[in-house]
Structures are given as C-alpha cells and as structure tokens.
C-alpha cells in the first residue's frame, strides 16, 4: 500500500508521562496549550502495577501484563537469582506497530519507554527509557548519524535529584529540546500514518519535586513552573502541527499513571524480613542483590509490589512445597492489609496473580500483587531493614487520575485501551 500525504488517515499520540489529570487542570490556567486538552475527558486508570514499563508496554501491545509479560522494572533469574532490567527483549506478542505495518501503514515513534533495544518496524523509532546506548536505541540504523550530530540525549541525569533542583531542571530541559529536534526530523515529510512522541520529563521532575508543582507557595514552585512553560510550548508544537493536518485525523494524549505527594516509601522485603519469611545467605551487597536470598526464605518481593512464594517448583533454591503455598500467600495478604503508617492503612488491595491476571498469564506473574493507597510508594530493596522511610523522593505514582484526552471525545478506561484505539482506527 502506497499512500500520498493527502490520502493518509492519520493518528497522533502525545504521551505526557506521569501527568495527573487533576494537576493538569490546576496548571492549565497558566499553560495555554495544556488548557486546550486538560479536563476534556475523564482520567485514565493505569494497569497494575502502575509502572512505566508495564503501562507503556500495555499501550504499544494493546494488551495487559498477562499478555505481554512485563510485570515490573526487573526480572529475576530463577537459577542464579540475579536481577536484570526488563526491556523490549522481554515483551511477548506483536506490537501495534507490527500489526499496522503488516497492512502497509508507517509508524514514527520518539522516546517510547520499554522499546529498547529498538525493534525493527515499518517506519522509524527512537527508544525511550531504559535506553542507554543510542546505537541500539534507533531503527533504522541510519538515524544514528543525524541524531548524534544533533546532540541527542536519551535520558536526563537525575542522580543528584532533590539535592540539586536547578541541575535536574536543566537536565530535563535539555532532553525536552532533544525530543523536539527529533520531532521536526520525523514529522516534516509527512510520510507516516501513526506518529507517537512521549515527553517523559514530567515524570522525572515529579519524583523529586512533586510538592513544588502542587503548592504555589513552595520555594521551588517558580522554577518548576518555568520549566512547565517550556514543556507547554512543546505540547503546543505538536498540537499546532496536528491542527494543520488534513482530515481524517485523530490525536490522543495521555499519561501512563498519575502522581501524588509521597507519604512514605514502604519496603516489602523489609516487611517479609520482619515476618520471618525472608532471610539472607549473605549480607546483601546493595539494594539490588537478590542473590542473597537464602534457601530457607519462604517469600521475597520485587519492585514495586510483587511478591513471589519461594517454591521448589519455580526456583532453584526454593523449598516451599505446593501444599504450603496457599496458606503462606493468605497469611502475607492478610498481614499486608493490616499495615498502617501514622494511623493510615497502607494497602488498597492485595491480589493473587490468578485473581488479577487469570490462569494463563504469560511469563512469570507474581504470586501476590500489592496496590498501595495514594501517597505510599511500594519498594522491594534487599538492603533495608525498616519498612518505612524516605530516600530523597517526594512524589510517587498513582493508579488513578492519569491524564487523558482524545480529539474526537472517545474515552479510554485502561492503558491498554489506548493501543486498541489505534488498531480500531486502522481497522485492525
């Protein structure tokens, strides 16, 4: 299928990573481009768990975790007990780009999380988080030269975080400018049917500075809103180009999860340690040292709220038998639902993998999946002894209140529905 630029039925996706719908409405009064799209649709609900790799993968596969196999940031080798970061190599099934590409449609994609290393597709793609090598983050390979020449940066340096807010804002300003350069490079020939660009800068800032965006009296509010003016101009660039396109056309804009101010981090491995269900064969070398899990451990957690029963059936050193699994699982779930911090209940829900993902989930779904109430940030480190604590972050994800807008008023409920919209648009 060969279409001219005037015959194409175009679909544009503007990703606004981590943007809460409620905050968008609040900020819209000062951000004219955001005001065009804020408050027009009801908020989206993120897939569980409400993490970027889980939810962006649900977007680009039009499916839930039970179908694409991404349940968190990390995965554990069940023989060596080493942790590694999930990426596109761990995604099961076809993407929406594969499916529309088979029908002859062309996709152009910029900064989409969990598409690293960049997969081949009919079109062009620059991977987003967790990309760390530009060479492996682009398809087709010839894009490497122009992007290098333009000084393209894959990810902002957030290591200084809250300790250096001006540096953090400078870093995300640089990556935002890089996204816009790529936008101009990809958009201008109009030789595409689906265009996706994701601005992840809000998520990076909200983790460290969220209260400064909500509270107009916060000492950092002014410099944070200074960045948002640049961010709003970037949104305007996309919206203006969309408006100039001939019909038929459609644009959706959405966040992969919401955000709120942090009450405390809640470490599930510390919880399991205190319950006597987790022990270590050696002192963990760092927060990621899952090799320390002992043979005698009955359970352990991985980010953010995934708990695995240490069964002999599924793990090389596991000693829990099938008959024990149900009672251990029920006891953990019951105790987690009783957790309180300063008199507030911590958990919204604790589901079994089967309850949440069904009996035929792909990959290795957790035995328990925890969802915290807003403000509680679930963690699963291997070097913490205290369940509660603060470690330099001030904001955390929420499952509800994720920003959503559609130019034709159509509503999505879950993240996977955004991908389904695209398939429906192209009659797939």
N, C-alpha and C positions, 0 to 999 in steps of 0.2 A: 504494500500500500504506500503510495507516494502522494502526499497532500501538499498543496501550496499553503502559504502563510495565511491566506484569507479563507481557506476551506476548513481549517482545523477547529475542532470542538475542544476548547482549552480548559484545563483545570489547574488552579494555582493554590499551593499550600504555603501558608506563612506560619511557621512554628515559633511560638513565644515561650520558651522553656521555663517552667516553674511559675508562670504568672497566675496569681489567684484572680478569679473573676471579681471578687469584692474589692481588692486593691486596685484593679484596673478601673473600675467605676469611680473610685475615690480620686485617682490620679488624673482621670480623663479631663477634668476641668482645666488642668494646666498643660495638657498634652493634646493638641488639636487633632493629630492623626489617630491617636488611640481613641479619641472621643467618637470617631466615625464608626468604630466597630465594638466599643465597650457597651455592655448592657443590652445588646440587641437579641441575644439568645440566652437560654438558661445554661448554667455551668455544666461542664463535663465531669464525669466520675472516672477516676483512674482505675486501671486494672490493679489487682492485688498480686504482689506488693507494689506500692506507689513509687517505684523507682524508675529513673530514666531509661535504662536498658530494657526493662520489662515493657514499659509503655510505648516507647518509640518502636520497638520491635512489633508490638501489637498493632501499631499504625501501619507499618510497611508490610505486614503479612495479612492484615485484616483478620486477625485471629487472636485468641487468648494464649496465655502461657502454656496451657495444656496442649496446644497445637504447635507452638513454635519452640518450646523447650527452654526458654530463658526465664528463670525464677529469681534472679538476683544479680548482683555485680560479679560474684565469684562462683567458682565451682571447685569441688574437692575431688582429687584423685582417690578412688576408693581402695587403692592398693598402697600407694606411697603416702597418702594423707597430705600431700602438698596442695596448696591453694593456687589457682590461677584466675585471671580475669576473663570473664565471658566476653566474646566478641562475635563478629558475624560468622566465623567458622563454626560456632556452636548453635546456629539458628537452623531449625528444621523447616522444610517445606519451601514453596515458592513465595517470592515477594510479589507485591502488586506491580513492581517494575517488570518482573519476569512475565507476569500474566498479560499486562497490556502490551509488552514488547512482542509477544507471540502474535498479536493482532496487528503489528506494524506500527504501533504508537511509540513515540520517542519521549523519554524522561530526562529531565535535567535536575540534578539534586545537589544541594550545597549544605554541608555541615549537619548531616542527619546522623544522630547518635546510633551507635551499635551497628554501623555499616562498615566497620574496619575489621580486616583488610578489605579494600574496595572490591565488591563483586563485579564481574562483567555484566553489562546490561545494554539494552538498545538506547544509547544516549550518553550522558556524561554524569560523573558523580565525584564529589569530594566528601570523604568520610568525616564524621564528627567524632565526639568522644566515644571510645577511648583511643583514638588515633594518636600514635606517637612518631610515625615516620611518614613524611609527606609522600615519599616514593610509593609506599604501599597504600596510601590514602586516596589515590586518584585513579579514575578509569575514564577514558582510555589513557595509557601511559604518556602520550604526548602532552597532556595537560601539565605535567611536572615542570617543564621548562618555563612556560608563561607564568605559572604560579610562583615559582622560585624567583623569577625576575621581578615580580610584583611585591616580593617580600611577604608572601602569605604565611600567616601563623596559624597553626592548627588549634592551639589551646592557650588560654591565658595562664600565667603563673600565679597561682593562688596560695602558694606555700606560706607567704607572710600573713595572709588572711586579715583578721581583725587588728593585728598589731600594726599594720601599715595600710590604712584605708585608702590613702591617696595613691599609693602604688597599685593597689588592687583595682581601683577605678581606672587608672592609666592603662593597666594591662587589658581590661575588658574593652576599653575604648579602642585599643589597637586591634583586637580581634574583630570587633564590630566593623571597623574600617576594612579589614581584610574580607569579611563576608560581602561587603558592598562592592568591592572591586571584582570579586568572583561573580556577583550578581550581574554586573554590567557585562562581563565577559560571556556569561552563559545566555543571558536574556536576548541580547540585541539582534541576533539573526532570526529570531522567532521560529527557529527550526525545531520546535518541540510541541508536545501535546500536554504533558504534565510537567509542571515546574514546582519544585519543593525547595524552600530555603528555611533554615531554622536558626533563630537567634538564641543562643544559649547563655548570653551574658547576664540576663536577669537571674537565672539560677545561681550562677557563680557569686553574684553580689548578695543575693538573699540569704545564702547560707551563713555569711559573716556579718551582714549589716541589716538584716530584715527590720528590726525595730526602727531604724533610721528612716525607712521608707514610709512606715505607718504613722509615726509620730512627728508632726510638723515642728514640735519644739525640740526634737533631738538635735544635739550639736552637730551631727553629721548629715542632717536632713538636706541642707542646702547643696552640698557637693554631690550627694546621691541624686538629687533631682537635676543637677547639672548634667549628669550622665544621661538621665532619662530623657532630657531634651534631645540629645544626640540619637538615642535609641528611637525616640518618636519620629525623628526625621528619617531614620532608616525604614521604619514602618511606612511612612509617607511615600518614600521612593517606590516601594513595592505596590502600594495601593494606587498610586498615580499611573504606574505602568499598566496595572491591571485595567484601570478605567479606560485607558487608551486602546485596549484590545478590541477587535470586532467581536460581536456575538456569533455563536453561542459561547458562553464562558461562565465559569464559576470559581469563587475563591472561598476557602475556609481557612480560619486562623484559630489556633488552639494551643493550649499548654498540655504537657504530659502529666501534670499533677498540680495541686495547689501548694500554698505555703502559709506558714504562720510563725509567730514568735515562739522560740524554744522555752519550754518549762524545765526540762532536763533530758539528758541522754539516759537511756535505760539499757543496760548491757545484759543480754540474755545468757551469755556464758557465765558471767558473774552470778546470776541467779541460779543457774544449774550447779555451779560450784558450791554455793551455799546450801543447796538442797542435797548435796552429796551424790548427784547424778553425773557429774563431770569431774575427772581428776586428770593429772598430767604425769607423764612418764619422765619428763624433764622440765625444768623451768622454761617457759616459752621465751624464745629469743626476741620476739617483738609481737605486735598486735596481730600479725598475720600467721604466726607459727602454729598452724593446725597439726603439724607433725607431733606436737607434744601430747595430743590426745592419747590417754592410756587405754590399754586393752580392757580394763575394768569399767571404763566410762559407759554409762547407760544411755547418754544423750549428749548432743552438742548442738550449737547454733551456728548458722552462717547469716551474713547480712541479708536484710535488715531484721527480719523477724521469722527466719526459717529455722525450725528445729527438726533434727534427724535423730531417730532412735538408732542406737549403735548395734545393729543386729548382725549376727553371724552370717545371715543370708546375704546382706548387702555390703558389708565392709570386711576387709581382710583381717582386722584385729578385733572385730566385733564379737561379743559374747552373749548378747541378748537373744533369747530364742523367741519364736513366733508367739508362744503362749503368754509370754511376759509383755509383749509389745502393747497390747490394748490397755492393760492396767497402768503401765508406765505413762502412756500417752494421755489417758484420762486424768491421772494424778497431776501431771505437768499442766494440762489445760486448766484444771480446777484451781491450782495454786496461782497460775498467772492471772486468772480473772479476779483473784483476791488482792492482787498487788495494788498498793496505794502509795502515793507520794504527796506529802503535806495534806493528807486527808482526801486527795482526789484519786479516783480509780484510774489506773494507767491504761488498761486494755479496753478497746472497743469490742474486739472479738478474738477468739482463738478457734480456728477451723482445722479439721484434719485435711490432708491432701485430697482424700477421696471426696469429702464434702465440697471442697472448693473447685477441684479440677476434674472430678469424675474418676472412673475406674481405668480409663485408657489414656491417661496423660503421657505425653511424650517425654523422653529423657528421664531425669531423676527428680520428681517432685518431692518436696519436703513432707515429713510426716505430720507436722503442725505448722500452720501459718498464722502469725500473730499480726493483728492490726491495732495500733495504739490510738488512743483518743488524741484529738488535735493538741499539739504542743509537746508531745512526748516522742522522742526520736529513738527508735529501736536500733541497737547495735549488737555486734557479735564479735568482740575482740577476744584475744587469747591471753592478754597480759593485764587484765583489770580484775581487781578483787571486789570493788564496790559496784553495786547495781546502778546507783545514780551518780551523776557527775557532769561537769562542764569542761569542755576541751577546746575552747576557742571559737565555737559557733554560736550563733544567736537565732538562727532560723531553721525550720525543719519542714519537710513535705507534709501535705495533707492529701487524703484520697479524694475528697470532695472539693468543690469550689475551684476546679480547673477552668481557666478561661476558654470560651468557645464562641465562634462567630461563623455564620455562613451567609454569603451574599444573597442567597435566594430564600433564607429563612429556615431551611431544613435543619432539623435538630439531631444531634448525636447524643447518645446516653453514655456509652463506654468508649474508651480509647479505640478499641477495635473497629467501632462503627465508622470512624473517620476514614479508615482504609476501605471499608465496604462502600462508602460514598463514591470513592474514586472508581472502583470496579463497576458500580452501577452506572456511573457517568459514561464510561466507555463500553457499556452494555456487555459486561463480562460476569 
